[in-house]
Amino acid sequence: MSLTARYARGPRRSSIDQEFHELVATTAGNATLASMLAGVSSRTTRGRAWRGVVEAGATECTIAEHAAILEALRARDPLLAEAAALVHVSTTESWFRRVLEFEEGEPA
């Protein structure tokens, strides 16, 4: 089943997101990367799920970013995989920063 089809199933979106991050970490064969991804991913699960609810297009954006990462990994193109992962992390980080700034009363 494609990544898009799995996300479209609805209620399990956050678990599919978690599975994706675990798959990338374990497939990379890099214990440091796996540990970092597990730590960051587990701490941000609720926030990422909330983003999918409150931000229009967030789920579609995540699917596209995950697909780009998978395509680069399948092509065995480490530079493209790194760039796609950087875009994905930056997008998520930017959303978290906007939320935190809003909660602190600063302009987003």
Phi, psi and omega in degrees: 000137181290161178301316180298317180295321179295318178294324183295344182291348170095255193304338183267014184306316183292326178288327176293320177300314179298316179299320179300312181297320178294319179299314180298316182297313183286324180292329182296334181069021182244107184299323180294314178299315180301317180295316180297314180296319179297317181295312181291314184297316182293328181280344184245007184304309182297319180296319179293322177295318179297320178302320179297335180274317190265342182250117180301131177082000183297318181295315179297321177297315180298316179300315180297319179293317177297318179299319179296320177296313179299317179301316180294320178294317178297326178281356182055043180250093185297325180292318178292321178297317178297316180296316180295320178293321179297318177299314182298312180295318181296320178298313180293316179299318180299318179296314179300319179297317179298318179296314181295320178296320179296317180294331179273000178084008177273154177295137179274000000 
